[in-house]
Amino acid sequence: MNARRVVVKGKVQGVGFRAYVLRLACDRGISGEVWNRRDGAVEMIAAHESDNQLDRFVDALGGGPGLVVDVHANPTIAEGYSGEFTIGPTQ
C-alpha cells in the first residue's frame, strides 16, 4: 500500500478542515488519520493502493475551508491504516 504523510499549514484549525479531509478521503477510498498539531498545522497519514489517487487527494486539500498556505506531502509507510479514515486527537 502507498502512503503519504501530509502537513497542511495556514488557517486550518477551527474551520472544519479535518471534517473536509475526512469527507474527501471517504469519497476517494483513502484510509488513514488526520489530526491537529499544536503548532496550528493539520497533519495526516493517507494510504491507498494507487499513487495517482493519493496525488489527486493531496492536490484537493488546497480547496478545503480556511486558508491553506502550504501543503507538504512525503511518502511514508502505511502501517495500521487499512479500510477507514479517522479524525484523531491533537498531537
PDB file of N, CA, C and O in Angstrom, chain B, residues numbered from 101:
ATOM      1  N   MET B 101       0.835  -1.180   0.000  1.00  0.00           N
ATOM      2  CA  MET B 101       0.000   0.000   0.000  1.00  0.00           C
ATOM      3  C   MET B 101       0.881   1.245   0.000  1.00  0.00           C
ATOM      4  O   MET B 101       1.888   1.295   0.707  1.00  0.00           O
ATOM      5  N   ASN B 102       0.511   2.239  -0.781  1.00  0.00           N
ATOM      6  CA  ASN B 102       1.215   3.516  -0.853  1.00  0.00           C
ATOM      7  C   ASN B 102       0.655   4.456   0.206  1.00  0.00           C
ATOM      8  O   ASN B 102      -0.523   4.374   0.555  1.00  0.00           O
ATOM      9  N   ALA B 103       1.489   5.340   0.711  1.00  0.00           N
ATOM     10  CA  ALA B 103       1.020   6.275   1.740  1.00  0.00           C
ATOM     11  C   ALA B 103       1.799   7.574   1.679  1.00  0.00           C
ATOM     12  O   ALA B 103       2.928   7.627   1.191  1.00  0.00           O
ATOM     13  N   ARG B 104       1.161   8.626   2.191  1.00  0.00           N
ATOM     14  CA  ARG B 104       1.782   9.941   2.302  1.00  0.00           C
ATOM     15  C   ARG B 104       1.559  10.480   3.713  1.00  0.00           C
ATOM     16  O   ARG B 104       0.487  10.317   4.296  1.00  0.00           O
ATOM     17  N   ARG B 105       2.585  11.119   4.242  1.00  0.00           N
ATOM     18  CA  ARG B 105       2.439  11.941   5.451  1.00  0.00           C
ATOM     19  C   ARG B 105       2.315  13.367   4.927  1.00  0.00           C
ATOM     20  O   ARG B 105       3.202  13.865   4.232  1.00  0.00           O
ATOM     21  N   VAL B 106       1.206  14.015   5.268  1.00  0.00           N
ATOM     22  CA  VAL B 106       0.897  15.335   4.716  1.00  0.00           C
ATOM     23  C   VAL B 106       0.758  16.337   5.857  1.00  0.00           C
ATOM     24  O   VAL B 106       0.091  16.065   6.855  1.00  0.00           O
ATOM     25  N   VAL B 107       1.389  17.493   5.701  1.00  0.00           N
ATOM     26  CA  VAL B 107       1.246  18.597   6.648  1.00  0.00           C
ATOM     27  C   VAL B 107       0.659  19.779   5.882  1.00  0.00           C
ATOM     28  O   VAL B 107       1.185  20.194   4.850  1.00  0.00           O
ATOM     29  N   VAL B 108      -0.443  20.312   6.411  1.00  0.00           N
ATOM     30  CA  VAL B 108      -1.119  21.456   5.797  1.00  0.00           C
ATOM     31  C   VAL B 108      -0.995  22.636   6.754  1.00  0.00           C
ATOM     32  O   VAL B 108      -1.373  22.545   7.922  1.00  0.00           O
ATOM     33  N   LYS B 109      -0.458  23.751   6.241  1.00  0.00           N
ATOM     34  CA  LYS B 109      -0.267  24.948   7.065  1.00  0.00           C
ATOM     35  C   LYS B 109      -1.153  26.075   6.562  1.00  0.00           C
ATOM     36  O   LYS B 109      -1.529  26.119   5.391  1.00  0.00           O
ATOM     37  N   GLY B 110      -1.476  26.979   7.466  1.00  0.00           N
ATOM     38  CA  GLY B 110      -2.325  28.126   7.174  1.00  0.00           C
ATOM     39  C   GLY B 110      -3.353  28.269   8.280  1.00  0.00           C
ATOM     40  O   GLY B 110      -3.113  27.854   9.414  1.00  0.00           O
ATOM     41  N   LYS B 111      -4.493  28.852   7.954  1.00  0.00           N
ATOM     42  CA  LYS B 111      -5.611  28.945   8.912  1.00  0.00           C
ATOM     43  C   LYS B 111      -6.471  27.712   8.679  1.00  0.00           C
ATOM     44  O   LYS B 111      -7.472  27.770   7.964  1.00  0.00           O
ATOM     45  N   VAL B 112      -6.073  26.583   9.293  1.00  0.00           N
ATOM     46  CA  VAL B 112      -6.721  25.294   9.026  1.00  0.00           C
ATOM     47  C   VAL B 112      -7.262  24.622  10.287  1.00  0.00           C
ATOM     48  O   VAL B 112      -7.729  23.484  10.226  1.00  0.00           O
ATOM     49  N   GLN B 113      -7.206  25.300  11.412  1.00  0.00           N
ATOM     50  CA  GLN B 113      -7.813  24.768  12.634  1.00  0.00           C
ATOM     51  C   GLN B 113      -8.991  25.646  13.028  1.00  0.00           C
ATOM     52  O   GLN B 113      -8.938  26.871  12.911  1.00  0.00           O
ATOM     53  N   GLY B 114     -10.058  25.000  13.496  1.00  0.00           N
ATOM     54  CA  GLY B 114     -11.247  25.725  13.913  1.00  0.00           C
ATOM     55  C   GLY B 114     -12.133  26.166  12.757  1.00  0.00           C
ATOM     56  O   GLY B 114     -13.007  27.016  12.933  1.00  0.00           O
ATOM     57  N   VAL B 115     -11.915  25.592  11.569  1.00  0.00           N
ATOM     58  CA  VAL B 115     -12.672  25.985  10.372  1.00  0.00           C
ATOM     59  C   VAL B 115     -13.327  24.793   9.673  1.00  0.00           C
ATOM     60  O   VAL B 115     -13.883  24.950   8.586  1.00  0.00           O
ATOM     61  N   GLY B 116     -13.270  23.606  10.279  1.00  0.00           N
ATOM     62  CA  GLY B 116     -13.852  22.412   9.664  1.00  0.00           C
ATOM     63  C   GLY B 116     -12.937  21.704   8.685  1.00  0.00           C
ATOM     64  O   GLY B 116     -13.396  20.899   7.874  1.00  0.00           O
ATOM     65  N   PHE B 117     -11.642  21.998   8.752  1.00  0.00           N
ATOM     66  CA  PHE B 117     -10.716  21.410   7.780  1.00  0.00           C
ATOM     67  C   PHE B 117     -10.585  19.897   7.947  1.00  0.00           C
ATOM     68  O   PHE B 117     -10.564  19.172   6.953  1.00  0.00           O
ATOM     69  N   ARG B 118     -10.497  19.407   9.185  1.00  0.00           N
ATOM     70  CA  ARG B 118     -10.370  17.957   9.380  1.00  0.00           C
ATOM     71  C   ARG B 118     -11.612  17.226   8.891  1.00  0.00           C
ATOM     72  O   ARG B 118     -11.501  16.141   8.319  1.00  0.00           O
ATOM     73  N   ALA B 119     -12.793  17.801   9.105  1.00  0.00           N
ATOM     74  CA  ALA B 119     -14.029  17.185   8.601  1.00  0.00           C
ATOM     75  C   ALA B 119     -14.027  17.160   7.071  1.00  0.00           C
ATOM     76  O   ALA B 119     -14.483  16.190   6.467  1.00  0.00           O
ATOM     77  N   TYR B 120     -13.516  18.219   6.448  1.00  0.00           N
ATOM     78  CA  TYR B 120     -13.372  18.257   4.987  1.00  0.00           C
ATOM     79  C   TYR B 120     -12.452  17.134   4.517  1.00  0.00           C
ATOM     80  O   TYR B 120     -12.760  16.430   3.554  1.00  0.00           O
ATOM     81  N   VAL B 121     -11.316  16.970   5.204  1.00  0.00           N
ATOM     82  CA  VAL B 121     -10.358  15.913   4.848  1.00  0.00           C
ATOM     83  C   VAL B 121     -11.016  14.542   4.984  1.00  0.00           C
ATOM     84  O   VAL B 121     -10.840  13.683   4.120  1.00  0.00           O
ATOM     85  N   LEU B 122     -11.768  14.332   6.056  1.00  0.00           N
ATOM     86  CA  LEU B 122     -12.458  13.058   6.270  1.00  0.00           C
ATOM     87  C   LEU B 122     -13.417  12.758   5.119  1.00  0.00           C
ATOM     88  O   LEU B 122     -13.404  11.653   4.578  1.00  0.00           O
ATOM     89  N   ARG B 123     -14.246  13.729   4.740  1.00  0.00           N
ATOM     90  CA  ARG B 123     -15.189  13.521   3.624  1.00  0.00           C
ATOM     91  C   ARG B 123     -14.449  13.239   2.321  1.00  0.00           C
ATOM     92  O   ARG B 123     -14.823  12.338   1.570  1.00  0.00           O
ATOM     93  N   LEU B 124     -13.404  14.010   2.057  1.00  0.00           N
ATOM     94  CA  LEU B 124     -12.616  13.839   0.841  1.00  0.00           C
ATOM     95  C   LEU B 124     -11.995  12.442   0.798  1.00  0.00           C
ATOM     96  O   LEU B 124     -12.027  11.774  -0.236  1.00  0.00           O
ATOM     97  N   ALA B 125     -11.432  12.007   1.921  1.00  0.00           N
ATOM     98  CA  ALA B 125     -10.802  10.685   1.989  1.00  0.00           C
ATOM     99  C   ALA B 125     -11.831   9.578   1.791  1.00  0.00           C
ATOM    100  O   ALA B 125     -11.589   8.636   1.036  1.00  0.00           O
ATOM    101  N   CYS B 126     -12.966   9.682   2.456  1.00  0.00           N
ATOM    102  CA  CYS B 126     -14.005   8.652   2.328  1.00  0.00           C
ATOM    103  C   CYS B 126     -14.533   8.583   0.902  1.00  0.00           C
ATOM    104  O   CYS B 126     -14.764   7.492   0.380  1.00  0.00           O
ATOM    105  N   ASP B 127     -14.725   9.734   0.266  1.00  0.00           N
ATOM    106  CA  ASP B 127     -15.205   9.763  -1.122  1.00  0.00           C
ATOM    107  C   ASP B 127     -14.224   9.108  -2.083  1.00  0.00           C
ATOM    108  O   ASP B 127     -14.633   8.583  -3.119  1.00  0.00           O
ATOM    109  N   ARG B 128     -12.935   9.133  -1.754  1.00  0.00           N
ATOM    110  CA  ARG B 128     -11.899   8.623  -2.656  1.00  0.00           C
ATOM    111  C   ARG B 128     -11.328   7.268  -2.237  1.00  0.00           C
ATOM    112  O   ARG B 128     -10.400   6.761  -2.867  1.00  0.00           O
ATOM    113  N   GLY B 129     -11.882   6.685  -1.176  1.00  0.00           N
ATOM    114  CA  GLY B 129     -11.405   5.375  -0.733  1.00  0.00           C
ATOM    115  C   GLY B 129     -10.036   5.404  -0.081  1.00  0.00           C
ATOM    116  O   GLY B 129      -9.314   4.407  -0.093  1.00  0.00           O
ATOM    117  N   ILE B 130      -9.679   6.546   0.488  1.00  0.00           N
ATOM    118  CA  ILE B 130      -8.387   6.715   1.162  1.00  0.00           C
ATOM    119  C   ILE B 130      -8.537   6.279   2.618  1.00  0.00           C
ATOM    120  O   ILE B 130      -9.527   6.622   3.264  1.00  0.00           O
ATOM    121  N   SER B 131      -7.579   5.538   3.136  1.00  0.00           N
ATOM    122  CA  SER B 131      -7.580   5.198   4.559  1.00  0.00           C
ATOM    123  C   SER B 131      -6.493   6.004   5.261  1.00  0.00           C
ATOM    124  O   SER B 131      -5.561   6.494   4.623  1.00  0.00           O
ATOM    125  N   GLY B 132      -6.621   6.138   6.587  1.00  0.00           N
ATOM    126  CA  GLY B 132      -5.619   6.869   7.343  1.00  0.00           C
ATOM    127  C   GLY B 132      -6.201   7.630   8.503  1.00  0.00           C
ATOM    128  O   GLY B 132      -7.215   7.232   9.076  1.00  0.00           O
ATOM    129  N   GLU B 133      -5.552   8.739   8.852  1.00  0.00           N
ATOM    130  CA  GLU B 133      -5.960   9.534  10.013  1.00  0.00           C
ATOM    131  C   GLU B 133      -5.519  10.977   9.812  1.00  0.00           C
ATOM    132  O   GLU B 133      -4.487  11.236   9.194  1.00  0.00           O
ATOM    133  N   VAL B 134      -6.299  11.912  10.332  1.00  0.00           N
ATOM    134  CA  VAL B 134      -5.957  13.335  10.311  1.00  0.00           C
ATOM    135  C   VAL B 134      -6.054  13.874  11.731  1.00  0.00           C
ATOM    136  O   VAL B 134      -6.922  13.456  12.498  1.00  0.00           O
ATOM    137  N   TRP B 135      -5.156  14.810  12.088  1.00  0.00           N
ATOM    138  CA  TRP B 135      -5.184  15.388  13.429  1.00  0.00           C
ATOM    139  C   TRP B 135      -4.632  16.810  13.388  1.00  0.00           C
ATOM    140  O   TRP B 135      -3.868  17.172  12.494  1.00  0.00           O
ATOM    141  N   ASN B 136      -5.040  17.612  14.384  1.00  0.00           N
ATOM    142  CA  ASN B 136      -4.469  18.941  14.579  1.00  0.00           C
ATOM    143  C   ASN B 136      -3.115  18.804  15.246  1.00  0.00           C
ATOM    144  O   ASN B 136      -2.892  17.910  16.063  1.00  0.00           O
ATOM    145  N   ARG B 137      -2.212  19.710  14.881  1.00  0.00           N
ATOM    146  CA  ARG B 137      -0.934  19.804  15.574  1.00  0.00           C
ATOM    147  C   ARG B 137      -0.960  21.019  16.490  1.00  0.00           C
ATOM    148  O   ARG B 137      -1.690  21.979  16.241  1.00  0.00           O
ATOM    149  N   ARG B 138      -0.179  20.971  17.526  1.00  0.00           N
ATOM    150  CA  ARG B 138      -0.145  22.075  18.489  1.00  0.00           C
ATOM    151  C   ARG B 138       0.414  23.368  17.888  1.00  0.00           C
ATOM    152  O   ARG B 138       0.192  24.449  18.433  1.00  0.00           O
ATOM    153  N   ASP B 139       1.134  23.262  16.774  1.00  0.00           N
ATOM    154  CA  ASP B 139       1.701  24.457  16.138  1.00  0.00           C
ATOM    155  C   ASP B 139       0.727  25.141  15.177  1.00  0.00           C
ATOM    156  O   ASP B 139       1.103  26.102  14.506  1.00  0.00           O
ATOM    157  N   GLY B 140      -0.526  24.659  15.100  1.00  0.00           N
ATOM    158  CA  GLY B 140      -1.536  25.275  14.252  1.00  0.00           C
ATOM    159  C   GLY B 140      -1.729  24.606  12.910  1.00  0.00           C
ATOM    160  O   GLY B 140      -2.672  24.935  12.190  1.00  0.00           O
ATOM    161  N   ALA B 141      -0.862  23.679  12.556  1.00  0.00           N
ATOM    162  CA  ALA B 141      -0.990  22.945  11.296  1.00  0.00           C
ATOM    163  C   ALA B 141      -1.926  21.750  11.479  1.00  0.00           C
ATOM    164  O   ALA B 141      -2.307  21.410  12.599  1.00  0.00           O
ATOM    165  N   VAL B 142      -2.285  21.127  10.372  1.00  0.00           N
ATOM    166  CA  VAL B 142      -3.028  19.869  10.367  1.00  0.00           C
ATOM    167  C   VAL B 142      -2.134  18.838   9.692  1.00  0.00           C
ATOM    168  O   VAL B 142      -1.538  19.114   8.650  1.00  0.00           O
ATOM    169  N   GLU B 143      -2.041  17.654  10.283  1.00  0.00           N
ATOM    170  CA  GLU B 143      -1.201  16.586   9.739  1.00  0.00           C
ATOM    171  C   GLU B 143      -2.052  15.353   9.508  1.00  0.00           C
ATOM    172  O   GLU B 143      -3.061  15.147  10.183  1.00  0.00           O
ATOM    173  N   MET B 144      -1.643  14.540   8.557  1.00  0.00           N
ATOM    174  CA  MET B 144      -2.389  13.312   8.273  1.00  0.00           C
ATOM    175  C   MET B 144      -1.475  12.264   7.667  1.00  0.00           C
ATOM    176  O   MET B 144      -0.418  12.564   7.113  1.00  0.00           O
ATOM    177  N   ILE B 145      -1.927  11.014   7.794  1.00  0.00           N
ATOM    178  CA  ILE B 145      -1.398   9.889   7.036  1.00  0.00           C
ATOM    179  C   ILE B 145      -2.521   9.465   6.106  1.00  0.00           C
ATOM    180  O   ILE B 145      -3.646   9.235   6.549  1.00  0.00           O
ATOM    181  N   ALA B 146      -2.220   9.361   4.825  1.00  0.00           N
ATOM    182  CA  ALA B 146      -3.209   8.946   3.830  1.00  0.00           C
ATOM    183  C   ALA B 146      -2.648   7.751   3.077  1.00  0.00           C
ATOM    184  O   ALA B 146      -1.509   7.790   2.612  1.00  0.00           O
ATOM    185  N   ALA B 147      -3.444   6.679   2.950  1.00  0.00           N
ATOM    186  CA  ALA B 147      -2.977   5.449   2.311  1.00  0.00           C
ATOM    187  C   ALA B 147      -3.982   4.971   1.267  1.00  0.00           C
ATOM    188  O   ALA B 147      -5.194   5.078   1.453  1.00  0.00           O
ATOM    189  N   HIS B 148      -3.450   4.440   0.162  1.00  0.00           N
ATOM    190  CA  HIS B 148      -4.280   3.905  -0.924  1.00  0.00           C
ATOM    191  C   HIS B 148      -3.378   3.057  -1.809  1.00  0.00           C
ATOM    192  O   HIS B 148      -2.161   3.244  -1.826  1.00  0.00           O
ATOM    193  N   GLU B 149      -3.970   2.134  -2.536  1.00  0.00           N
ATOM    194  CA  GLU B 149      -3.199   1.287  -3.455  1.00  0.00           C
ATOM    195  C   GLU B 149      -2.606   2.092  -4.611  1.00  0.00           C
ATOM    196  O   GLU B 149      -1.555   1.737  -5.144  1.00  0.00           O
ATOM    197  N   SER B 150      -3.279   3.171  -4.996  1.00  0.00           N
ATOM    198  CA  SER B 150      -2.890   3.939  -6.176  1.00  0.00           C
ATOM    199  C   SER B 150      -2.158   5.225  -5.807  1.00  0.00           C
ATOM    200  O   SER B 150      -2.698   6.069  -5.091  1.00  0.00           O
ATOM    201  N   ASP B 151      -0.929   5.373  -6.296  1.00  0.00           N
ATOM    202  CA  ASP B 151      -0.198   6.630  -6.117  1.00  0.00           C
ATOM    203  C   ASP B 151      -0.953   7.789  -6.757  1.00  0.00           C
ATOM    204  O   ASP B 151      -0.991   8.892  -6.212  1.00  0.00           O
ATOM    205  N   ASN B 152      -1.556   7.530  -7.922  1.00  0.00           N
ATOM    206  CA  ASN B 152      -2.300   8.560  -8.634  1.00  0.00           C
ATOM    207  C   ASN B 152      -3.470   9.069  -7.790  1.00  0.00           C
ATOM    208  O   ASN B 152      -3.715  10.274  -7.728  1.00  0.00           O
ATOM    209  N   GLN B 153      -4.185   8.160  -7.149  1.00  0.00           N
ATOM    210  CA  GLN B 153      -5.314   8.551  -6.291  1.00  0.00           C
ATOM    211  C   GLN B 153      -4.823   9.376  -5.100  1.00  0.00           C
ATOM    212  O   GLN B 153      -5.468  10.351  -4.714  1.00  0.00           O
ATOM    213  N   LEU B 154      -3.691   8.993  -4.520  1.00  0.00           N
ATOM    214  CA  LEU B 154      -3.121   9.767  -3.413  1.00  0.00           C
ATOM    215  C   LEU B 154      -2.711  11.162  -3.870  1.00  0.00           C
ATOM    216  O   LEU B 154      -2.938  12.140  -3.158  1.00  0.00           O
ATOM    217  N   ASP B 155      -2.109  11.259  -5.052  1.00  0.00           N
ATOM    218  CA  ASP B 155      -1.705  12.565  -5.572  1.00  0.00           C
ATOM    219  C   ASP B 155      -2.912  13.472  -5.783  1.00  0.00           C
ATOM    220  O   ASP B 155      -2.854  14.660  -5.464  1.00  0.00           O
ATOM    221  N   ARG B 156      -4.003  12.929  -6.316  1.00  0.00           N
ATOM    222  CA  ARG B 156      -5.224  13.720  -6.517  1.00  0.00           C
ATOM    223  C   ARG B 156      -5.817  14.159  -5.175  1.00  0.00           C
ATOM    224  O   ARG B 156      -6.310  15.280  -5.046  1.00  0.00           O
ATOM    225  N   PHE B 157      -5.764  13.271  -4.178  1.00  0.00           N
ATOM    226  CA  PHE B 157      -6.241  13.608  -2.834  1.00  0.00           C
ATOM    227  C   PHE B 157      -5.435  14.778  -2.269  1.00  0.00           C
ATOM    228  O   PHE B 157      -6.012  15.749  -1.779  1.00  0.00           O
ATOM    229  N   VAL B 158      -4.116  14.691  -2.334  1.00  0.00           N
ATOM    230  CA  VAL B 158      -3.248  15.755  -1.817  1.00  0.00           C
ATOM    231  C   VAL B 158      -3.519  17.064  -2.559  1.00  0.00           C
ATOM    232  O   VAL B 158      -3.585  18.124  -1.936  1.00  0.00           O
ATOM    233  N   ASP B 159      -3.675  17.000  -3.878  1.00  0.00           N
ATOM    234  CA  ASP B 159      -3.962  18.205  -4.662  1.00  0.00           C
ATOM    235  C   ASP B 159      -5.264  18.865  -4.224  1.00  0.00           C
ATOM    236  O   ASP B 159      -5.364  20.092  -4.223  1.00  0.00           O
ATOM    237  N   ALA B 160      -6.263  18.066  -3.851  1.00  0.00           N
ATOM    238  CA  ALA B 160      -7.577  18.598  -3.466  1.00  0.00           C
ATOM    239  C   ALA B 160      -7.566  19.260  -2.089  1.00  0.00           C
ATOM    240  O   ALA B 160      -8.502  19.989  -1.757  1.00  0.00           O
ATOM    241  N   LEU B 161      -6.542  19.027  -1.287  1.00  0.00           N
ATOM    242  CA  LEU B 161      -6.506  19.595   0.065  1.00  0.00           C
ATOM    243  C   LEU B 161      -6.474  21.120   0.045  1.00  0.00           C
ATOM    244  O   LEU B 161      -6.972  21.759   0.972  1.00  0.00           O
ATOM    245  N   GLY B 162      -5.902  21.704  -0.989  1.00  0.00           N
ATOM    246  CA  GLY B 162      -5.835  23.157  -1.095  1.00  0.00           C
ATOM    247  C   GLY B 162      -7.192  23.818  -1.234  1.00  0.00           C
ATOM    248  O   GLY B 162      -7.312  25.025  -1.026  1.00  0.00           O
ATOM    249  N   GLY B 163      -8.222  23.050  -1.583  1.00  0.00           N
ATOM    250  CA  GLY B 163      -9.563  23.590  -1.746  1.00  0.00           C
ATOM    251  C   GLY B 163     -10.415  23.516  -0.499  1.00  0.00           C
ATOM    252  O   GLY B 163     -11.610  23.804  -0.547  1.00  0.00           O
ATOM    253  N   GLY B 164      -9.821  23.137   0.611  1.00  0.00           N
ATOM    254  CA  GLY B 164     -10.575  22.988   1.853  1.00  0.00           C
ATOM    255  C   GLY B 164     -10.918  24.319   2.495  1.00  0.00           C
ATOM    256  O   GLY B 164     -10.479  25.370   2.029  1.00  0.00           O
ATOM    257  N   PRO B 165     -11.711  24.277   3.573  1.00  0.00           N
ATOM    258  CA  PRO B 165     -12.098  25.503   4.272  1.00  0.00           C
ATOM    259  C   PRO B 165     -10.910  26.145   4.980  1.00  0.00           C
ATOM    260  O   PRO B 165      -9.894  25.495   5.231  1.00  0.00           O
ATOM    261  N   GLY B 166     -11.052  27.412   5.293  1.00  0.00           N
ATOM    262  CA  GLY B 166      -9.963  28.139   5.931  1.00  0.00           C
ATOM    263  C   GLY B 166      -9.064  28.740   4.871  1.00  0.00           C
ATOM    264  O   GLY B 166      -9.511  29.045   3.765  1.00  0.00           O
ATOM    265  N   LEU B 167      -7.816  28.906   5.205  1.00  0.00           N
ATOM    266  CA  LEU B 167      -6.836  29.461   4.280  1.00  0.00           C
ATOM    267  C   LEU B 167      -5.625  28.539   4.258  1.00  0.00           C
ATOM    268  O   LEU B 167      -4.815  28.547   5.185  1.00  0.00           O
ATOM    269  N   VAL B 168      -5.502  27.751   3.206  1.00  0.00           N
ATOM    270  CA  VAL B 168      -4.377  26.831   3.061  1.00  0.00           C
ATOM    271  C   VAL B 168      -3.215  27.605   2.447  1.00  0.00           C
ATOM    272  O   VAL B 168      -3.329  28.149   1.349  1.00  0.00           O
ATOM    273  N   VAL B 169      -2.093  27.647   3.169  1.00  0.00           N
ATOM    274  CA  VAL B 169      -0.909  28.355   2.708  1.00  0.00           C
ATOM    275  C   VAL B 169       0.103  27.391   2.102  1.00  0.00           C
ATOM    276  O   VAL B 169       0.787  27.737   1.139  1.00  0.00           O
ATOM    277  N   ASP B 170       0.205  26.183   2.659  1.00  0.00           N
ATOM    278  CA  ASP B 170       1.210  25.220   2.201  1.00  0.00           C
ATOM    279  C   ASP B 170       0.712  23.802   2.444  1.00  0.00           C
ATOM    280  O   ASP B 170       0.152  23.501   3.498  1.00  0.00           O
ATOM    281  N   VAL B 171       0.923  22.934   1.457  1.00  0.00           N
ATOM    282  CA  VAL B 171       0.637  21.503   1.588  1.00  0.00           C
ATOM    283  C   VAL B 171       1.926  20.776   1.257  1.00  0.00           C
ATOM    284  O   VAL B 171       2.440  20.881   0.143  1.00  0.00           O
ATOM    285  N   HIS B 172       2.448  20.039   2.228  1.00  0.00           N
ATOM    286  CA  HIS B 172       3.711  19.318   2.042  1.00  0.00           C
ATOM    287  C   HIS B 172       3.459  17.829   2.259  1.00  0.00           C
ATOM    288  O   HIS B 172       3.013  17.421   3.331  1.00  0.00           O
ATOM    289  N   ALA B 173       3.745  17.020   1.239  1.00  0.00           N
ATOM    290  CA  ALA B 173       3.495  15.572   1.314  1.00  0.00           C
ATOM    291  C   ALA B 173       4.777  14.798   1.044  1.00  0.00           C
ATOM    292  O   ALA B 173       5.532  15.123   0.128  1.00  0.00           O
ATOM    293  N   ASN B 174       5.010  13.775   1.851  1.00  0.00           N
ATOM    294  CA  ASN B 174       6.152  12.879   1.681  1.00  0.00           C
ATOM    295  C   ASN B 174       5.689  11.434   1.743  1.00  0.00           C
ATOM    296  O   ASN B 174       4.772  11.115   2.500  1.00  0.00           O
ATOM    297  N   PRO B 175       6.304  10.551   0.960  1.00  0.00           N
ATOM    298  CA  PRO B 175       5.978   9.126   1.078  1.00  0.00           C
ATOM    299  C   PRO B 175       6.295   8.629   2.489  1.00  0.00           C
ATOM    300  O   PRO B 175       7.245   9.086   3.124  1.00  0.00           O
ATOM    301  N   THR B 176       5.491   7.694   2.959  1.00  0.00           N
ATOM    302  CA  THR B 176       5.706   7.099   4.279  1.00  0.00           C
ATOM    303  C   THR B 176       5.211   5.660   4.258  1.00  0.00           C
ATOM    304  O   THR B 176       4.700   5.190   3.241  1.00  0.00           O
ATOM    305  N   ILE B 177       5.360   4.971   5.359  1.00  0.00           N
ATOM    306  CA  ILE B 177       4.886   3.592   5.492  1.00  0.00           C
ATOM    307  C   ILE B 177       3.482   3.624   6.086  1.00  0.00           C
ATOM    308  O   ILE B 177       3.216   4.375   7.025  1.00  0.00           O
ATOM    309  N   ALA B 178       2.593   2.812   5.539  1.00  0.00           N
ATOM    310  CA  ALA B 178       1.176   2.831   5.935  1.00  0.00           C
ATOM    311  C   ALA B 178       0.842   1.714   6.902  1.00  0.00           C
ATOM    312  O   ALA B 178      -0.113   0.971   6.675  1.00  0.00           O
ATOM    313  N   GLU B 179       1.596   1.579   7.963  1.00  0.00           N
ATOM    314  CA  GLU B 179       1.315   0.517   8.927  1.00  0.00           C
ATOM    315  C   GLU B 179       0.071   0.845   9.740  1.00  0.00           C
ATOM    316  O   GLU B 179      -0.042   1.938  10.296  1.00  0.00           O
ATOM    317  N   GLY B 180      -0.857  -0.095   9.808  1.00  0.00           N
ATOM    318  CA  GLY B 180      -2.034   0.055  10.641  1.00  0.00           C
ATOM    319  C   GLY B 180      -3.161   0.873  10.042  1.00  0.00           C
ATOM    320  O   GLY B 180      -4.175   1.097  10.704  1.00  0.00           O
ATOM    321  N   TYR B 181      -3.010   1.323   8.813  1.00  0.00           N
ATOM    322  CA  TYR B 181      -4.063   2.112   8.171  1.00  0.00           C
ATOM    323  C   TYR B 181      -4.656   1.313   7.026  1.00  0.00           C
ATOM    324  O   TYR B 181      -4.089   1.261   5.935  1.00  0.00           O
ATOM    325  N   SER B 182      -5.791   0.694   7.276  1.00  0.00           N
ATOM    326  CA  SER B 182      -6.444  -0.048   6.201  1.00  0.00           C
ATOM    327  C   SER B 182      -7.949   0.032   6.370  1.00  0.00           C
ATOM    328  O   SER B 182      -8.489  -0.316   7.420  1.00  0.00           O
ATOM    329  N   GLY B 183      -8.612   0.487   5.336  1.00  0.00           N
ATOM    330  CA  GLY B 183     -10.053   0.427   5.305  1.00  0.00           C
ATOM    331  C   GLY B 183     -10.822   1.647   5.744  1.00  0.00           C
ATOM    332  O   GLY B 183     -11.912   1.884   5.223  1.00  0.00           O
ATOM    333  N   GLU B 184     -10.316   2.439   6.678  1.00  0.00           N
ATOM    334  CA  GLU B 184     -11.098   3.590   7.111  1.00  0.00           C
ATOM    335  C   GLU B 184     -10.203   4.793   7.329  1.00  0.00           C
ATOM    336  O   GLU B 184      -8.981   4.671   7.423  1.00  0.00           O
ATOM    337  N   PHE B 185     -10.828   5.950   7.408  1.00  0.00           N
ATOM    338  CA  PHE B 185     -10.128   7.200   7.675  1.00  0.00           C
ATOM    339  C   PHE B 185     -10.764   7.807   8.918  1.00  0.00           C
ATOM    340  O   PHE B 185     -11.990   7.851   9.026  1.00  0.00           O
ATOM    341  N   THR B 186      -9.950   8.273   9.852  1.00  0.00           N
ATOM    342  CA  THR B 186     -10.469   8.787  11.118  1.00  0.00           C
ATOM    343  C   THR B 186      -9.877  10.155  11.454  1.00  0.00           C
ATOM    344  O   THR B 186      -8.838  10.553  10.927  1.00  0.00           O
ATOM    345  N   ILE B 187     -10.566  10.852  12.340  1.00  0.00           N
ATOM    346  CA  ILE B 187     -10.058  12.099  12.908  1.00  0.00           C
ATOM    347  C   ILE B 187      -9.492  11.768  14.281  1.00  0.00           C
ATOM    348  O   ILE B 187     -10.203  11.259  15.148  1.00  0.00           O
ATOM    349  N   GLY B 188      -8.221  12.056  14.471  1.00  0.00           N
ATOM    350  CA  GLY B 188      -7.554  11.742  15.728  1.00  0.00           C
ATOM    351  C   GLY B 188      -7.403  12.964  16.623  1.00  0.00           C
ATOM    352  O   GLY B 188      -7.715  14.082  16.213  1.00  0.00           O
ATOM    353  N   PRO B 189      -6.926  12.750  17.844  1.00  0.00           N
ATOM    354  CA  PRO B 189      -6.733  13.851  18.786  1.00  0.00           C
ATOM    355  C   PRO B 189      -5.519  14.706  18.410  1.00  0.00           C
ATOM    356  O   PRO B 189      -4.647  14.274  17.656  1.00  0.00           O
ATOM    357  N   THR B 190      -5.484  15.905  18.942  1.00  0.00           N
ATOM    358  CA  THR B 190      -4.352  16.805  18.728  1.00  0.00           C
ATOM    359  C   THR B 190      -3.068  16.143  19.213  1.00  0.00           C
ATOM    360  O   THR B 190      -3.039  15.496  20.259  1.00  0.00           O
ATOM    361  N   GLN B 191      -2.021  16.320  18.437  1.00  0.00           N
ATOM    362  CA  GLN B 191      -0.711  15.744  18.797  1.00  0.00           C
ATOM    363  C   GLN B 191       0.341  16.827  18.819  1.00  0.00           C
ATOM    364  O   GLN B 191       1.507  16.549  19.099  1.00  0.00           O
TER     365      GLN B 191
END
